[in-house]
Amino acid sequence: MSLETGLAPEVIERLKAMGHKVVGPVTGAGPSAGGMEFTFGRAQLIVRDPGSGVLCAGSDGRADGCAMGW
C-alpha cells in the first residue's frame, strides 16, 4: 500500500505491524512523460439525505475543484 506524506510515523509502524506492505510516504504526484502522474485519486462529491433532502458536499483539499449544491 502506498501512503501519502503527512501520516504520523506511529500510524505507519502500526500498519506494518498489522502485516501491510507499506511504500512511502510518497507525495502523490510526480512528473511523467505525459504530464503529471497521480498516485492517489481526487474527489468532489455531493450526497442528498433521502429522508430530509439535506445536501452534504465535500472536496479533496489536494485538488483544485470544489463541491457545491443548491
mmCIF file as Biopython writes it, N, C-alpha, C and O atoms, coordinates in Angstrom:
data_model
#
loop_
_atom_site.group_PDB
_atom_site.id
_atom_site.type_symbol
_atom_site.label_atom_id
_atom_site.label_alt_id
_atom_site.label_comp_id
_atom_site.label_asym_id
_atom_site.label_entity_id
_atom_site.label_seq_id
_atom_site.pdbx_PDB_ins_code
_atom_site.Cartn_x
_atom_site.Cartn_y
_atom_site.Cartn_z
_atom_site.occupancy
_atom_site.B_iso_or_equiv
_atom_site.auth_seq_id
_atom_site.auth_asym_id
_atom_site.pdbx_PDB_model_num
ATOM 1   N N  . MET A ? 1  ? 0.843   -1.161 0.000   1.0 0.0 1  A 1 
ATOM 2   C CA . MET A ? 1  ? 0.000   0.000  0.000   1.0 0.0 1  A 1 
ATOM 3   C C  . MET A ? 1  ? 0.890   1.225  0.000   1.0 0.0 1  A 1 
ATOM 4   O O  . MET A ? 1  ? 1.893   1.277  0.712   1.0 0.0 1  A 1 
ATOM 5   N N  . SER A ? 2  ? 0.520   2.207  -0.798  1.0 0.0 2  A 1 
ATOM 6   C CA . SER A ? 2  ? 1.237   3.481  -0.825  1.0 0.0 2  A 1 
ATOM 7   C C  . SER A ? 2  ? 0.610   4.417  0.192   1.0 0.0 2  A 1 
ATOM 8   O O  . SER A ? 2  ? -0.614  4.515  0.285   1.0 0.0 2  A 1 
ATOM 9   N N  . LEU A ? 3  ? 1.441   5.098  0.948   1.0 0.0 3  A 1 
ATOM 10  C CA . LEU A ? 3  ? 0.971   6.041  1.956   1.0 0.0 3  A 1 
ATOM 11  C C  . LEU A ? 3  ? 1.405   7.440  1.581   1.0 0.0 3  A 1 
ATOM 12  O O  . LEU A ? 3  ? 2.542   7.661  1.165   1.0 0.0 3  A 1 
ATOM 13  N N  . GLU A ? 4  ? 0.494   8.378  1.731   1.0 0.0 4  A 1 
ATOM 14  C CA . GLU A ? 4  ? 0.768   9.768  1.412   1.0 0.0 4  A 1 
ATOM 15  C C  . GLU A ? 4  ? 1.570   10.429 2.525   1.0 0.0 4  A 1 
ATOM 16  O O  . GLU A ? 4  ? 1.485   10.028 3.686   1.0 0.0 4  A 1 
ATOM 17  N N  . THR A ? 5  ? 2.342   11.433 2.168   1.0 0.0 5  A 1 
ATOM 18  C CA . THR A ? 5  ? 3.099   12.178 3.170   1.0 0.0 5  A 1 
ATOM 19  C C  . THR A ? 5  ? 2.138   12.803 4.184   1.0 0.0 5  A 1 
ATOM 20  O O  . THR A ? 5  ? 0.988   13.102 3.865   1.0 0.0 5  A 1 
ATOM 21  N N  . GLY A ? 6  ? 2.622   12.990 5.388   1.0 0.0 6  A 1 
ATOM 22  C CA . GLY A ? 6  ? 1.810   13.629 6.415   1.0 0.0 6  A 1 
ATOM 23  C C  . GLY A ? 6  ? 1.247   12.673 7.451   1.0 0.0 6  A 1 
ATOM 24  O O  . GLY A ? 6  ? 0.727   13.118 8.474   1.0 0.0 6  A 1 
ATOM 25  N N  . LEU A ? 7  ? 1.336   11.375 7.215   1.0 0.0 7  A 1 
ATOM 26  C CA . LEU A ? 7  ? 0.864   10.421 8.214   1.0 0.0 7  A 1 
ATOM 27  C C  . LEU A ? 7  ? 1.871   10.331 9.354   1.0 0.0 7  A 1 
ATOM 28  O O  . LEU A ? 7  ? 3.082   10.376 9.138   1.0 0.0 7  A 1 
ATOM 29  N N  . ALA A ? 8  ? 1.359   10.207 10.548  1.0 0.0 8  A 1 
ATOM 30  C CA . ALA A ? 8  ? 2.229   10.093 11.719  1.0 0.0 8  A 1 
ATOM 31  C C  . ALA A ? 8  ? 3.047   8.799  11.632  1.0 0.0 8  A 1 
ATOM 32  O O  . ALA A ? 8  ? 2.521   7.766  11.218  1.0 0.0 8  A 1 
ATOM 33  N N  . PRO A ? 9  ? 4.321   8.847  12.017  1.0 0.0 9  A 1 
ATOM 34  C CA . PRO A ? 9  ? 5.168   7.658  11.960  1.0 0.0 9  A 1 
ATOM 35  C C  . PRO A ? 9  ? 4.578   6.464  12.719  1.0 0.0 9  A 1 
ATOM 36  O O  . PRO A ? 9  ? 4.740   5.322  12.289  1.0 0.0 9  A 1 
ATOM 37  N N  . GLU A ? 10 ? 3.895   6.716  13.844  1.0 0.0 10 A 1 
ATOM 38  C CA . GLU A ? 10 ? 3.312   5.604  14.601  1.0 0.0 10 A 1 
ATOM 39  C C  . GLU A ? 10 ? 2.178   4.920  13.839  1.0 0.0 10 A 1 
ATOM 40  O O  . GLU A ? 10 ? 1.941   3.727  14.027  1.0 0.0 10 A 1 
ATOM 41  N N  . VAL A ? 11 ? 1.480   5.662  12.985  1.0 0.0 11 A 1 
ATOM 42  C CA . VAL A ? 11 ? 0.438   5.059  12.149  1.0 0.0 11 A 1 
ATOM 43  C C  . VAL A ? 11 ? 1.084   4.127  11.128  1.0 0.0 11 A 1 
ATOM 44  O O  . VAL A ? 11 ? 0.613   3.011  10.909  1.0 0.0 11 A 1 
ATOM 45  N N  . ILE A ? 12 ? 2.160   4.591  10.512  1.0 0.0 12 A 1 
ATOM 46  C CA . ILE A ? 12 ? 2.874   3.777  9.530   1.0 0.0 12 A 1 
ATOM 47  C C  . ILE A ? 12 ? 3.408   2.506  10.181  1.0 0.0 12 A 1 
ATOM 48  O O  . ILE A ? 12 ? 3.275   1.417  9.622   1.0 0.0 12 A 1 
ATOM 49  N N  . GLU A ? 13 ? 4.004   2.639  11.345  1.0 0.0 13 A 1 
ATOM 50  C CA . GLU A ? 13 ? 4.544   1.471  12.047  1.0 0.0 13 A 1 
ATOM 51  C C  . GLU A ? 13 ? 3.441   0.492  12.437  1.0 0.0 13 A 1 
ATOM 52  O O  . GLU A ? 13 ? 3.637   -0.722 12.371  1.0 0.0 13 A 1 
ATOM 53  N N  . ARG A ? 14 ? 2.300   1.004  12.837  1.0 0.0 14 A 1 
ATOM 54  C CA . ARG A ? 14 ? 1.166   0.138  13.212  1.0 0.0 14 A 1 
ATOM 55  C C  . ARG A ? 14 ? 0.668   -0.636 11.997  1.0 0.0 14 A 1 
ATOM 56  O O  . ARG A ? 14 ? 0.362   -1.824 12.102  1.0 0.0 14 A 1 
ATOM 57  N N  . LEU A ? 15 ? 0.585   0.025  10.849  1.0 0.0 15 A 1 
ATOM 58  C CA . LEU A ? 15 ? 0.159   -0.661 9.627   1.0 0.0 15 A 1 
ATOM 59  C C  . LEU A ? 15 ? 1.142   -1.765 9.252   1.0 0.0 15 A 1 
ATOM 60  O O  . LEU A ? 15 ? 0.735   -2.855 8.850   1.0 0.0 15 A 1 
ATOM 61  N N  . LYS A ? 16 ? 2.441   -1.479 9.385   1.0 0.0 16 A 1 
ATOM 62  C CA . LYS A ? 16 ? 3.455   -2.503 9.112   1.0 0.0 16 A 1 
ATOM 63  C C  . LYS A ? 16 ? 3.305   -3.676 10.085  1.0 0.0 16 A 1 
ATOM 64  O O  . LYS A ? 16 ? 3.409   -4.837 9.687   1.0 0.0 16 A 1 
ATOM 65  N N  . ALA A ? 17 ? 3.058   -3.366 11.359  1.0 0.0 17 A 1 
ATOM 66  C CA . ALA A ? 17 ? 2.893   -4.414 12.369  1.0 0.0 17 A 1 
ATOM 67  C C  . ALA A ? 17 ? 1.672   -5.285 12.081  1.0 0.0 17 A 1 
ATOM 68  O O  . ALA A ? 17 ? 1.631   -6.451 12.472  1.0 0.0 17 A 1 
ATOM 69  N N  . MET A ? 18 ? 0.686   -4.721 11.401  1.0 0.0 18 A 1 
ATOM 70  C CA . MET A ? 18 ? -0.517  -5.474 11.040  1.0 0.0 18 A 1 
ATOM 71  C C  . MET A ? 18 ? -0.299  -6.338 9.799   1.0 0.0 18 A 1 
ATOM 72  O O  . MET A ? 18 ? -1.180  -7.099 9.398   1.0 0.0 18 A 1 
ATOM 73  N N  . GLY A ? 19 ? 0.900   -6.211 9.187   1.0 0.0 19 A 1 
ATOM 74  C CA . GLY A ? 19 ? 1.225   -7.046 8.037   1.0 0.0 19 A 1 
ATOM 75  C C  . GLY A ? 19 ? 1.117   -6.364 6.685   1.0 0.0 19 A 1 
ATOM 76  O O  . GLY A ? 19 ? 1.308   -7.009 5.654   1.0 0.0 19 A 1 
ATOM 77  N N  . HIS A ? 20 ? 0.813   -5.070 6.669   1.0 0.0 20 A 1 
ATOM 78  C CA . HIS A ? 20 ? 0.706   -4.360 5.391   1.0 0.0 20 A 1 
ATOM 79  C C  . HIS A ? 20 ? 2.089   -4.099 4.821   1.0 0.0 20 A 1 
ATOM 80  O O  . HIS A ? 20 ? 3.024   -3.774 5.553   1.0 0.0 20 A 1 
ATOM 81  N N  . LYS A ? 21 ? 2.210   -4.245 3.500   1.0 0.0 21 A 1 
ATOM 82  C CA . LYS A ? 21 ? 3.451   -3.897 2.807   1.0 0.0 21 A 1 
ATOM 83  C C  . LYS A ? 21 ? 3.350   -2.427 2.432   1.0 0.0 21 A 1 
ATOM 84  O O  . LYS A ? 21 ? 2.626   -2.053 1.510   1.0 0.0 21 A 1 
ATOM 85  N N  . VAL A ? 22 ? 4.085   -1.606 3.159   1.0 0.0 22 A 1 
ATOM 86  C CA . VAL A ? 22 ? 3.978   -0.154 3.046   1.0 0.0 22 A 1 
ATOM 87  C C  . VAL A ? 22 ? 5.043   0.403  2.117   1.0 0.0 22 A 1 
ATOM 88  O O  . VAL A ? 22 ? 6.213   0.033  2.211   1.0 0.0 22 A 1 
ATOM 89  N N  . VAL A ? 23 ? 4.636   1.293  1.218   1.0 0.0 23 A 1 
ATOM 90  C CA . VAL A ? 23 ? 5.541   2.031  0.332   1.0 0.0 23 A 1 
ATOM 91  C C  . VAL A ? 23 ? 5.374   3.503  0.671   1.0 0.0 23 A 1 
ATOM 92  O O  . VAL A ? 23 ? 4.254   3.998  0.801   1.0 0.0 23 A 1 
ATOM 93  N N  . GLY A ? 24 ? 6.478   4.187  0.811   1.0 0.0 24 A 1 
ATOM 94  C CA . GLY A ? 24 ? 6.374   5.622  1.022   1.0 0.0 24 A 1 
ATOM 95  C C  . GLY A ? 24 ? 6.794   6.034  2.415   1.0 0.0 24 A 1 
ATOM 96  O O  . GLY A ? 24 ? 7.455   5.264  3.112   1.0 0.0 24 A 1 
ATOM 97  N N  . PRO A ? 25 ? 6.436   7.194  2.825   1.0 0.0 25 A 1 
ATOM 98  C CA . PRO A ? 25 ? 5.390   8.009  2.214   1.0 0.0 25 A 1 
ATOM 99  C C  . PRO A ? 25 ? 5.818   8.615  0.870   1.0 0.0 25 A 1 
ATOM 100 O O  . PRO A ? 25 ? 6.997   8.876  0.630   1.0 0.0 25 A 1 
ATOM 101 N N  . VAL A ? 26 ? 4.827   8.827  0.013   1.0 0.0 26 A 1 
ATOM 102 C CA . VAL A ? 26 ? 5.043   9.434  -1.301  1.0 0.0 26 A 1 
ATOM 103 C C  . VAL A ? 26 ? 4.229   10.713 -1.372  1.0 0.0 26 A 1 
ATOM 104 O O  . VAL A ? 26 ? 3.298   10.911 -0.591  1.0 0.0 26 A 1 
ATOM 105 N N  . THR A ? 27 ? 4.583   11.580 -2.310  1.0 0.0 27 A 1 
ATOM 106 C CA . THR A ? 27 ? 3.893   12.867 -2.417  1.0 0.0 27 A 1 
ATOM 107 C C  . THR A ? 27 ? 2.539   12.758 -3.110  1.0 0.0 27 A 1 
ATOM 108 O O  . THR A ? 27 ? 1.690   13.630 -2.925  1.0 0.0 27 A 1 
ATOM 109 N N  . GLY A ? 28 ? 2.315   11.715 -3.897  1.0 0.0 28 A 1 
ATOM 110 C CA . GLY A ? 28 ? 1.037   11.576 -4.590  1.0 0.0 28 A 1 
ATOM 111 C C  . GLY A ? 28 ? 1.062   12.051 -6.020  1.0 0.0 28 A 1 
ATOM 112 O O  . GLY A ? 28 ? 0.200   11.656 -6.806  1.0 0.0 28 A 1 
ATOM 113 N N  . ALA A ? 29 ? 2.022   12.887 -6.392  1.0 0.0 29 A 1 
ATOM 114 C CA . ALA A ? 29 ? 2.118   13.370 -7.767  1.0 0.0 29 A 1 
ATOM 115 C C  . ALA A ? 29 ? 3.574   13.497 -8.148  1.0 0.0 29 A 1 
ATOM 116 O O  . ALA A ? 29 ? 4.427   13.809 -7.317  1.0 0.0 29 A 1 
ATOM 117 N N  . GLY A ? 30 ? 3.843   13.253 -9.403  1.0 0.0 30 A 1 
ATOM 118 C CA . GLY A ? 30 ? 5.208   13.385 -9.880  1.0 0.0 30 A 1 
ATOM 119 C C  . GLY A ? 30 ? 5.247   13.512 -11.385 1.0 0.0 30 A 1 
ATOM 120 O O  . GLY A ? 30 ? 4.243   13.252 -12.048 1.0 0.0 30 A 1 
ATOM 121 N N  . PRO A ? 31 ? 6.366   13.900 -11.937 1.0 0.0 31 A 1 
ATOM 122 C CA . PRO A ? 31 ? 6.454   14.086 -13.385 1.0 0.0 31 A 1 
ATOM 123 C C  . PRO A ? 31 ? 6.426   12.751 -14.133 1.0 0.0 31 A 1 
ATOM 124 O O  . PRO A ? 31 ? 6.942   11.743 -13.651 1.0 0.0 31 A 1 
ATOM 125 N N  . SER A ? 32 ? 5.831   12.766 -15.284 1.0 0.0 32 A 1 
ATOM 126 C CA . SER A ? 32 ? 5.850   11.604 -16.175 1.0 0.0 32 A 1 
ATOM 127 C C  . SER A ? 32 ? 5.954   12.123 -17.604 1.0 0.0 32 A 1 
ATOM 128 O O  . SER A ? 32 ? 5.922   13.333 -17.830 1.0 0.0 32 A 1 
ATOM 129 N N  . ALA A ? 33 ? 6.077   11.226 -18.554 1.0 0.0 33 A 1 
ATOM 130 C CA . ALA A ? 33 ? 6.238   11.637 -19.950 1.0 0.0 33 A 1 
ATOM 131 C C  . ALA A ? 33 ? 5.053   12.447 -20.458 1.0 0.0 33 A 1 
ATOM 132 O O  . ALA A ? 33 ? 5.218   13.339 -21.290 1.0 0.0 33 A 1 
ATOM 133 N N  . GLY A ? 34 ? 3.855   12.138 -19.957 1.0 0.0 34 A 1 
ATOM 134 C CA . GLY A ? 34 ? 2.659   12.819 -20.454 1.0 0.0 34 A 1 
ATOM 135 C C  . GLY A ? 34 ? 2.178   13.965 -19.587 1.0 0.0 34 A 1 
ATOM 136 O O  . GLY A ? 34 ? 1.076   14.462 -19.820 1.0 0.0 34 A 1 
ATOM 137 N N  . GLY A ? 35 ? 2.926   14.404 -18.617 1.0 0.0 35 A 1 
ATOM 138 C CA . GLY A ? 35 ? 2.477   15.486 -17.739 1.0 0.0 35 A 1 
ATOM 139 C C  . GLY A ? 35 ? 2.608   15.063 -16.292 1.0 0.0 35 A 1 
ATOM 140 O O  . GLY A ? 35 ? 3.688   14.672 -15.852 1.0 0.0 35 A 1 
ATOM 141 N N  . MET A ? 36 ? 1.511   15.140 -15.547 1.0 0.0 36 A 1 
ATOM 142 C CA . MET A ? 36 ? 1.544   14.760 -14.136 1.0 0.0 36 A 1 
ATOM 143 C C  . MET A ? 36 ? 0.971   13.358 -13.971 1.0 0.0 36 A 1 
ATOM 144 O O  . MET A ? 36 ? -0.037  13.011 -14.587 1.0 0.0 36 A 1 
ATOM 145 N N  . GLU A ? 37 ? 1.606   12.581 -13.159 1.0 0.0 37 A 1 
ATOM 146 C CA . GLU A ? 37 ? 1.155   11.225 -12.835 1.0 0.0 37 A 1 
ATOM 147 C C  . GLU A ? 37 ? 0.736   11.226 -11.375 1.0 0.0 37 A 1 
ATOM 148 O O  . GLU A ? 37 ? 1.530   11.588 -10.506 1.0 0.0 37 A 1 
ATOM 149 N N  . PHE A ? 38 ? -0.508  10.824 -11.089 1.0 0.0 38 A 1 
ATOM 150 C CA . PHE A ? 38 ? -1.021  10.857 -9.727  1.0 0.0 38 A 1 
ATOM 151 C C  . PHE A ? 38 ? -1.127  9.453  -9.157  1.0 0.0 38 A 1 
ATOM 152 O O  . PHE A ? 38 ? -1.687  8.553  -9.783  1.0 0.0 38 A 1 
ATOM 153 N N  . THR A ? 39 ? -0.583  9.281  -7.968  1.0 0.0 39 A 1 
ATOM 154 C CA . THR A ? 39 ? -0.680  8.009  -7.264  1.0 0.0 39 A 1 
ATOM 155 C C  . THR A ? 39 ? -2.031  7.889  -6.589  1.0 0.0 39 A 1 
ATOM 156 O O  . THR A ? 39 ? -2.602  6.800  -6.538  1.0 0.0 39 A 1 
ATOM 157 N N  . PHE A ? 40 ? -2.551  8.991  -6.070  1.0 0.0 40 A 1 
ATOM 158 C CA . PHE A ? 40 ? -3.807  8.991  -5.336  1.0 0.0 40 A 1 
ATOM 159 C C  . PHE A ? 40 ? -4.871  9.716  -6.140  1.0 0.0 40 A 1 
ATOM 160 O O  . PHE A ? 40 ? -4.575  10.671 -6.859  1.0 0.0 40 A 1 
ATOM 161 N N  . GLY A ? 41 ? -6.101  9.263  -6.018  1.0 0.0 41 A 1 
ATOM 162 C CA . GLY A ? 41 ? -7.208  9.890  -6.718  1.0 0.0 41 A 1 
ATOM 163 C C  . GLY A ? 41 ? -7.645  11.193 -6.071  1.0 0.0 41 A 1 
ATOM 164 O O  . GLY A ? 41 ? -7.186  11.546 -4.985  1.0 0.0 41 A 1 
ATOM 165 N N  . ARG A ? 42 ? -8.525  11.893 -6.740  1.0 0.0 42 A 1 
ATOM 166 C CA . ARG A ? 42 ? -9.109  13.129 -6.235  1.0 0.0 42 A 1 
ATOM 167 C C  . ARG A ? 42 ? -10.624 12.960 -6.277  1.0 0.0 42 A 1 
ATOM 168 O O  . ARG A ? 42 ? -11.141 12.167 -7.065  1.0 0.0 42 A 1 
ATOM 169 N N  . ALA A ? 43 ? -11.331 13.698 -5.436  1.0 0.0 43 A 1 
ATOM 170 C CA . ALA A ? 43 ? -12.785 13.548 -5.416  1.0 0.0 43 A 1 
ATOM 171 C C  . ALA A ? 43 ? -13.483 14.834 -4.996  1.0 0.0 43 A 1 
ATOM 172 O O  . ALA A ? 43 ? -12.996 15.571 -4.138  1.0 0.0 43 A 1 
ATOM 173 N N  . GLN A ? 44 ? -14.610 15.084 -5.602  1.0 0.0 44 A 1 
ATOM 174 C CA . GLN A ? 44 ? -15.584 16.059 -5.166  1.0 0.0 44 A 1 
ATOM 175 C C  . GLN A ? 44 ? -16.915 15.328 -5.195  1.0 0.0 44 A 1 
ATOM 176 O O  . GLN A ? 44 ? -17.202 14.599 -6.145  1.0 0.0 44 A 1 
ATOM 177 N N  . LEU A ? 45 ? -17.733 15.514 -4.161  1.0 0.0 45 A 1 
ATOM 178 C CA . LEU A ? 45 ? -18.990 14.778 -4.128  1.0 0.0 45 A 1 
ATOM 179 C C  . LEU A ? 45 ? -20.080 15.566 -3.434  1.0 0.0 45 A 1 
ATOM 180 O O  . LEU A ? 45 ? -19.823 16.458 -2.626  1.0 0.0 45 A 1 
ATOM 181 N N  . ILE A ? 46 ? -21.311 15.206 -3.777  1.0 0.0 46 A 1 
ATOM 182 C CA . ILE A ? 46 ? -22.494 15.754 -3.132  1.0 0.0 46 A 1 
ATOM 183 C C  . ILE A ? 46 ? -23.422 14.585 -2.841  1.0 0.0 46 A 1 
ATOM 184 O O  . ILE A ? 46 ? -23.686 13.765 -3.720  1.0 0.0 46 A 1 
ATOM 185 N N  . VAL A ? 47 ? -23.916 14.506 -1.612  1.0 0.0 47 A 1 
ATOM 186 C CA . VAL A ? 47 ? -24.830 13.443 -1.201  1.0 0.0 47 A 1 
ATOM 187 C C  . VAL A ? 47 ? -26.098 14.091 -0.664  1.0 0.0 47 A 1 
ATOM 188 O O  . VAL A ? 47 ? -26.038 15.027 0.134   1.0 0.0 47 A 1 
ATOM 189 N N  . ARG A ? 48 ? -27.252 13.585 -1.108  1.0 0.0 48 A 1 
ATOM 190 C CA . ARG A ? 48 ? -28.536 14.080 -0.609  1.0 0.0 48 A 1 
ATOM 191 C C  . ARG A ? 48 ? -29.103 13.049 0.364   1.0 0.0 48 A 1 
ATOM 192 O O  . ARG A ? 48 ? -29.248 11.876 0.018   1.0 0.0 48 A 1 
ATOM 193 N N  . ASP A ? 49 ? -29.421 13.487 1.576   1.0 0.0 49 A 1 
ATOM 194 C CA . ASP A ? 49 ? -30.071 12.614 2.558   1.0 0.0 49 A 1 
ATOM 195 C C  . ASP A ? 49 ? -31.490 12.336 2.062   1.0 0.0 49 A 1 
ATOM 196 O O  . ASP A ? 49 ? -32.273 13.272 1.902   1.0 0.0 49 A 1 
ATOM 197 N N  . PRO A ? 50 ? -31.839 11.066 1.813   1.0 0.0 50 A 1 
ATOM 198 C CA . PRO A ? 50 ? -33.158 10.766 1.244   1.0 0.0 50 A 1 
ATOM 199 C C  . PRO A ? 50 ? -34.319 11.123 2.179   1.0 0.0 50 A 1 
ATOM 200 O O  . PRO A ? 50 ? -35.430 11.373 1.712   1.0 0.0 50 A 1 
ATOM 201 N N  . GLY A ? 51 ? -34.076 11.149 3.477   1.0 0.0 51 A 1 
ATOM 202 C CA . GLY A ? 51 ? -35.146 11.464 4.410   1.0 0.0 51 A 1 
ATOM 203 C C  . GLY A ? 51 ? -35.420 12.950 4.535   1.0 0.0 51 A 1 
ATOM 204 O O  . GLY A ? 51 ? -36.574 13.380 4.525   1.0 0.0 51 A 1 
ATOM 205 N N  . SER A ? 52 ? -34.352 13.737 4.652   1.0 0.0 52 A 1 
ATOM 206 C CA . SER A ? 52 ? -34.520 15.178 4.886   1.0 0.0 52 A 1 
ATOM 207 C C  . SER A ? 52 ? -34.316 16.025 3.639   1.0 0.0 52 A 1 
ATOM 208 O O  . SER A ? 52 ? -34.755 17.174 3.592   1.0 0.0 52 A 1 
ATOM 209 N N  . GLY A ? 53 ? -33.652 15.469 2.626   1.0 0.0 53 A 1 
ATOM 210 C CA . GLY A ? 53 ? -33.335 16.250 1.431   1.0 0.0 53 A 1 
ATOM 211 C C  . GLY A ? 53 ? -32.114 17.139 1.600   1.0 0.0 53 A 1 
ATOM 212 O O  . GLY A ? 53 ? -31.744 17.859 0.672   1.0 0.0 53 A 1 
ATOM 213 N N  . VAL A ? 54 ? -31.478 17.102 2.772   1.0 0.0 54 A 1 
ATOM 214 C CA . VAL A ? 54 ? -30.300 17.928 3.031   1.0 0.0 54 A 1 
ATOM 215 C C  . VAL A ? 54 ? -29.131 17.462 2.164   1.0 0.0 54 A 1 
ATOM 216 O O  . VAL A ? 54 ? -28.879 16.264 2.032   1.0 0.0 54 A 1 
ATOM 217 N N  . LEU A ? 55 ? -28.425 18.425 1.578   1.0 0.0 55 A 1 
ATOM 218 C CA . LEU A ? 55 ? -27.240 18.139 0.769   1.0 0.0 55 A 1 
ATOM 219 C C  . LEU A ? 55 ? -25.986 18.297 1.621   1.0 0.0 55 A 1 
ATOM 220 O O  . LEU A ? 55 ? -25.859 19.262 2.374   1.0 0.0 55 A 1 
ATOM 221 N N  . CYS A ? 56 ? -25.071 17.357 1.501   1.0 0.0 56 A 1 
ATOM 222 C CA . CYS A ? 56 ? -23.752 17.430 2.131   1.0 0.0 56 A 1 
ATOM 223 C C  . CYS A ? 56 ? -22.724 17.333 1.019   1.0 0.0 56 A 1 
ATOM 224 O O  . CYS A ? 56 ? -22.793 16.429 0.186   1.0 0.0 56 A 1 
ATOM 225 N N  . ALA A ? 57 ? -21.766 18.260 0.997   1.0 0.0 57 A 1 
ATOM 226 C CA . ALA A ? 57 ? -20.767 18.295 -0.064  1.0 0.0 57 A 1 
ATOM 227 C C  . ALA A ? 57 ? -19.373 18.227 0.530   1.0 0.0 57 A 1 
ATOM 228 O O  . ALA A ? 57 ? -19.140 18.688 1.647   1.0 0.0 57 A 1 
ATOM 229 N N  . GLY A ? 58 ? -18.449 17.651 -0.222  1.0 0.0 58 A 1 
ATOM 230 C CA . GLY A ? 58 ? -17.061 17.578 0.204   1.0 0.0 58 A 1 
ATOM 231 C C  . GLY A ? 58 ? -16.143 17.634 -1.000  1.0 0.0 58 A 1 
ATOM 232 O O  . GLY A ? 58 ? -16.511 17.205 -2.094  1.0 0.0 58 A 1 
ATOM 233 N N  . SER A ? 59 ? -14.946 18.163 -0.796  1.0 0.0 59 A 1 
ATOM 234 C CA . SER A ? 59 ? -13.965 18.269 -1.858  1.0 0.0 59 A 1 
ATOM 235 C C  . SER A ? 59 ? -12.585 17.946 -1.312  1.0 0.0 59 A 1 
ATOM 236 O O  . SER A ? 59 ? -12.229 18.369 -0.213  1.0 0.0 59 A 1 
ATOM 237 N N  . ASP A ? 60 ? -11.824 17.209 -2.070  1.0 0.0 60 A 1 
ATOM 238 C CA . ASP A ? 60 ? -10.460 16.859 -1.699  1.0 0.0 60 A 1 
ATOM 239 C C  . ASP A ? 60 ? -9.604  18.114 -1.722  1.0 0.0 60 A 1 
ATOM 240 O O  . ASP A ? 60 ? -9.482  18.763 -2.761  1.0 0.0 60 A 1 
ATOM 241 N N  . GLY A ? 61 ? -9.012  18.461 -0.589  1.0 0.0 61 A 1 
ATOM 242 C CA . GLY A ? 61 ? -8.205  19.665 -0.488  1.0 0.0 61 A 1 
ATOM 243 C C  . GLY A ? 61 ? -6.935  19.648 -1.327  1.0 0.0 61 A 1 
ATOM 244 O O  . GLY A ? 61 ? -6.311  20.692 -1.520  1.0 0.0 61 A 1 
ATOM 245 N N  . ARG A ? 62 ? -6.537  18.468 -1.834  1.0 0.0 62 A 1 
ATOM 246 C CA . ARG A ? 62 ? -5.335  18.377 -2.669  1.0 0.0 62 A 1 
ATOM 247 C C  . ARG A ? 62 ? -5.628  18.733 -4.112  1.0 0.0 62 A 1 
ATOM 248 O O  . ARG A ? 62 ? -4.703  18.935 -4.899  1.0 0.0 62 A 1 
ATOM 249 N N  . ALA A ? 63 ? -6.899  18.813 -4.472  1.0 0.0 63 A 1 
ATOM 250 C CA . ALA A ? 63 ? -7.279  19.078 -5.852  1.0 0.0 63 A 1 
ATOM 251 C C  . ALA A ? 63 ? -7.682  20.550 -6.017  1.0 0.0 63 A 1 
ATOM 252 O O  . ALA A ? 63 ? -7.739  21.294 -5.038  1.0 0.0 63 A 1 
ATOM 253 N N  . ASP A ? 64 ? -7.955  20.956 -7.242  1.0 0.0 64 A 1 
ATOM 254 C CA . ASP A ? 64 ? -8.301  22.354 -7.493  1.0 0.0 64 A 1 
ATOM 255 C C  . ASP A ? 64 ? -9.806  22.562 -7.693  1.0 0.0 64 A 1 
ATOM 256 O O  . ASP A ? 64 ? -10.230 23.635 -8.123  1.0 0.0 64 A 1 
ATOM 257 N N  . GLY A ? 65 ? -10.607 21.550 -7.385  1.0 0.0 65 A 1 
ATOM 258 C CA . GLY A ? 65 ? -12.042 21.666 -7.563  1.0 0.0 65 A 1 
ATOM 259 C C  . GLY A ? 65 ? -12.751 22.066 -6.280  1.0 0.0 65 A 1 
ATOM 260 O O  . GLY A ? 65 ? -12.121 22.394 -5.274  1.0 0.0 65 A 1 
ATOM 261 N N  . CYS A ? 66 ? -14.063 22.031 -6.337  1.0 0.0 66 A 1 
ATOM 262 C CA . CYS A ? 66 ? -14.878 22.297 -5.164  1.0 0.0 66 A 1 
ATOM 263 C C  . CYS A ? 66 ? -16.190 21.523 -5.313  1.0 0.0 66 A 1 
ATOM 264 O O  . CYS A ? 66 ? -16.536 21.083 -6.409  1.0 0.0 66 A 1 
ATOM 265 N N  . ALA A ? 67 ? -16.904 21.364 -4.224  1.0 0.0 67 A 1 
ATOM 266 C CA . ALA A ? 67 ? -18.195 20.688 -4.253  1.0 0.0 67 A 1 
ATOM 267 C C  . ALA A ? 67 ? -19.250 21.669 -3.775  1.0 0.0 67 A 1 
ATOM 268 O O  . ALA A ? 67 ? -19.120 22.236 -2.690  1.0 0.0 67 A 1 
ATOM 269 N N  . MET A ? 68 ? -20.305 21.880 -4.576  1.0 0.0 68 A 1 
ATOM 270 C CA . MET A ? 68 ? -21.368 22.805 -4.201  1.0 0.0 68 A 1 
ATOM 271 C C  . MET A ? 68 ? -22.714 22.200 -4.600  1.0 0.0 68 A 1 
ATOM 272 O O  . MET A ? 68 ? -22.807 21.439 -5.563  1.0 0.0 68 A 1 
ATOM 273 N N  . GLY A ? 69 ? -23.717 22.542 -3.869  1.0 0.0 69 A 1 
ATOM 274 C CA . GLY A ? 69 ? -25.068 22.117 -4.218  1.0 0.0 69 A 1 
ATOM 275 C C  . GLY A ? 69 ? -26.066 23.185 -3.824  1.0 0.0 69 A 1 
ATOM 276 O O  . GLY A ? 69 ? -25.814 23.966 -2.906  1.0 0.0 69 A 1 
ATOM 277 N N  . TRP A ? 70 ? -27.206 23.225 -4.516  1.0 0.0 70 A 1 
ATOM 278 C CA . TRP A ? 70 ? -28.259 24.182 -4.155  1.0 0.0 70 A 1 
ATOM 279 C C  . TRP A ? 70 ? -29.603 23.627 -4.510  1.0 0.0 70 A 1 
ATOM 280 O O  . TRP A ? 70 ? -30.620 24.282 -4.285  1.0 0.0 70 A 1 
#
